[in-house]
Amino acid sequence: MRESVLERHFVREVKLRGGLAIKLASNIMAGIPDRLVILPIGRVVFVELKTDKGRTSPIQKHVHTMLLDRGCDVQVLYGRTQVDEWLEMI
């Protein structure tokens, strides 16, 4: 599954659960996760979406660590199965 298809599925499913999945542009900051998810319960999550065979780049790993060190919730989801499993938990 292409990452663009995975992303459309993710956004649609987050919206169905009453959340927002805001696209973050890489020109804001190199390595920033793909989506800022805001859930109705006030939970905010940075989500990086990857295909089953996708890999995080060194700059993405660095930014994820910076966010985690500041208490942010960062999720890296690989493929449709992990996306759907995560969506079931929110």
PEVENUR-V819580 format. One line per field, one symbol per residue. ss: DSSP state (H for helix, E for strand, - for the rest). psi: psi as a letter, one per 40 degrees, with the letter a starting at -180 (. if undefined). burial: I if it has 24 or more other C-alpha atoms within 12 Angstrom, else O. A space follows every 50 residues. Layout:
# PEVENUR-V819580
ss->???
psi->???
burial->???
This chain:
# PEVENUR-V819580
ss->--HHHHHHHHHHHHHH---EEEE-----------EEEE-----EEEEEEE -------HHHHHHHHHHHH---EEEEEEHHHHHHHHHHH-
psi->hiddddddddddddddeeiighhhheedhheiidihhhideehhhhhhhi ideiiiiddddddddddddeeihhhhhhiddddddddde.
burial->OOOOOIIOOIIOIIOOOOIIIIOOOOOOOOIIIIIIIIOOOOOOIIIIII OOOOOIOOOIOOIIOOOOOOOOOIIIIIIIOOIOOOIOOO
